[in-house]
Amino acid sequence: MPPNEHTTRKALIDKELQAAGWKPIVRYHDGATFQTAAVEEYPTANGPVDYALWADGVPIALVEAKRLGVGPQNVLQQAQRYARGLNDSPFNFRGLRVPFIYSTNGTKFFFQDLRERNSYSREVAAFHTPAALREMLARDTSSAAHWLRETPNDIANLRPYQRQAIQKVEESILAGKRKMLVAMATGTGKTFTTISLIYRLMKAGLAKRVLFLVDRRALAAQAVTEMNTFDAEPGLKFSQTYETYSQRFRRQDLEEQEHFDPKVLPTEYLTNPQAGHAFVYVCTIQRMRINLFGRPEAWGGDDVEDEDDASKLDIPIHAFDLIIADECHRGYTSSEESKWREVLDHFDSIRVGLTATPAAHTTAYFKEIVFRYEYERAVREGYLVDYDPVRIQSKIKQEGVFLNPGEEVGLKDRQTGQLRFDFLEDQRELSAGTNEQDWTAPDTNKQIVKAFAEYAREQEQTLGHFPKTLFFACNDLPHTSHADQLVELLRQEFGQGDEFVKKITGSPSVDRPLQRLREFRNRPETNIAVTVDLLSTGVDIPALENIVLLRPIKSRILFEQILGRGTRKCDAINKTHFTVFDAAGVLEYFQNASAFTDAPPDKPTRKTKEIIDDIDNNRDRAYSTRVLVRRLQRIAKNISAQGRNMFMQFTGTEDIVAWARDLPSALDDNWGYTINVLRNPGFQELLDKYPRERDPFIVAESAMDTVSMELGFKTADGRTLKPKDYIAEFETFVRENPQHIEAIRILLERPADWNTDALGELRTKLATRPEQFTEARLRVAYQHALADIISMVHHAARREPLLTAEERVNQALRRVRAQNQFTPQQEKWLELIHKHLIENLSIGQEDFNLIVIQNAGGTWSRVNRDFGGKLPEVIRQINEAVAAV
């Protein structure tokens, strides 16, 4: 650490200034003038400032430097004092004689634009270049802000909540905020909203160079496609109004119907941004991270796409003035925790985060959710569909398996897949928590598939088509794949060939998974897909009607993203809801959880070399030693016999636990020897990549399971009721509310007053209860597919039998006919009334304007004439009979 301010300036700050283009760095002397330079010890009336940054022959920024150990944020006040004393400056902003100031300790940089009254200071990643400050100085932000305030948002096809979202972002920007978060449920049109926002900000002049960050090339391709179809100006699309660039795409990134030719961003747009540029660049976070910091050492995994043609570039911090970070809740797991932050923090720009699932770490970065549009509200307003929960109860998944001595089990080698059978010498308990990780009970998966198949076939009869279904398996590991088990069982159960059921995971065994997913979405012959995690693929499936959860989920973000696969409407199949089948207790786990996750993001795991370097250099040695001890203790639990032998070659012992326990004292008593062992690169590599010993995967063929299914009823206040509890609440409500709900009172006490208004009130009052007592849900709960709403109210209040609408209407008309003699012509009209009542359960004068009656030559006047002017009395009798039966 540099010991003082002078050393800090020479070792760190001068290099940062030169890297940003502020050179030469010269010491002030009387009479000197400068074009572009960093002038040290520049005099002011309030004392010399550490650096004055000159551009075009005038000082435009001051820099106050401090030694490395001093936090620079509050030092800006000192820089402001110097700015007031810069008497020879052509600038004057309320007594401040320079537009920009910095404070820095060589590693942290704070910046403030003094031109605006009540401006906010902010941390930046580095010094701005001379060109960046020139551009900032020349930009007319007041005119841009005036345009944004005074120009109404008249973009076509925006929904009301999308306009609200744009308005809230604009208000936040105008208030000087530079970080903000927009939370909108999956399927509510975040991309269209964002393009509309970008268009208005570019039109106003508040944004010129825009970076649209996503985490999949497929998402980037979708965004560019939407820009190509977005109507910006009369006769012009967005991409024709403003330059729109992207990275290179691969064929599998594009939808089958996409035939556009995306333009690749010229490299100089990144490395040498110009004030005249006005463009949008859509790219992945992975690519931009490589462009900024180079390719990480640990790079891979099923969820990381290759960016083979990306390389590190010298990109200044002002390359973009607006960044949109789509799905910004991602990238916060373990080693990838800081992926978004690293990229976003590099640029000095307005940053807008988009997410469907705001979490604590997301809001911690963006500071404030400026607009929120929750899933529940979207369902209520008719933009998304709700779901019905079905709980799959498996005794084995809940309790695990207890195997007795002598039972035969299969033992599968995890490396080769070789299966051998053996008899247990002792009793063995297989815990539910390790199911499909360390063991499997094939009968459990078989019974779950059979239970689902029975339900799905009933759905098929009701819907007229087989419901597209997405299974979430526990894993897709080589030789022990849960996904493979499910695919085989589903294909056997439905017997419609391989196309009917497909596995779509990131496994190398799946060819072009993104293409397979699109086939599942678009092709009628593929109806079931088995995956492990499809959340980050960027492909929507509006026709999805079933989600089956067989994997445990503890992440609120993951859970809400999974449900988001089914929430979209699909008018083509008249989709009204979707069904979630839960065999892993996920719905119950999250039933009482808040919309925010309480868990902070995992911190990136420190490399062993970093820990040992801290011990060696006495950087918080005691703490780093404790970290290393804990790591060694964890290694001891998982290392193989071969690994212990390798450990002994470095330490002289195979007892890792004892060596870890004694490490602190060994460092005190025998520093030289012990630190040499720790420094050894081979030893460090062993600790990072030690061979692990894993028991064979157990196949418990003999374990028989009991599986049952139970539909749940979601309520608006967050509860999930079992069918018997749902019915109990409905019946209690009916019995306790006749005095408060006129329609119930009419049914139970005054059937002569029954009419279409009473029926409408009844349906509305019941449906808008938190329990959502709709006819469809009540029929499912009562297990009576055709029960009518009147008989369900009668049953709740008086235990009368449930009737279908047709049974009710038949009985009602028999009662009316018993009281009257009707002519053949009148009977003709009664048949039409009969058909209407089966669908509607009441009839009024206005119903005689319906096409069905009019097509038969009927109007109210004509039918009333045929009834000798007594039609109102006949209708009253019919309605009363319908209500009273």
Beta strands, then each sheet from edge to edge (+ up, - down):
strand 1: 25-27
strand 2: 37-42
strand 3: 49-55
strand 4: 58-65
strand 5: 100-104
strand 6: 109-113
strand 7: 122-124
strand 8: 179-184
strand 9: 209-214
strand 10: 231-233
strand 11: 236-237
strand 12: 243-246
strand 13: 279-284
strand 14: 322-325
strand 15: 350-355
strand 16: 369-373
strand 17: 386-394
strand 18: 401-403
strand 19: 408-412
strand 20: 419-423
strand 21: 428-430
strand 22: 439-440
strand 23: 468-472
strand 24: 501-503
strand 25: 528-531
strand 26: 544-549
strand 27: 577-582
strand 28: 697-699
strand 29: 707-711
strand 30: 713-714
strand 31: 720-721
sheet 1: 1+ 2+ 3- 4+ 5+ 6- 7+
sheet 2: 12+ 13+ 9+ 14+ 15+ 8+ 16+
sheet 3: 10+ 11-
sheet 4: 24+ 25+ 23+ 26+ 27+ 17+ 29-
sheet 5: 18+ 21-
sheet 6: 20+ 19- 28+ 22+
sheet 7: 30+ 31-
end
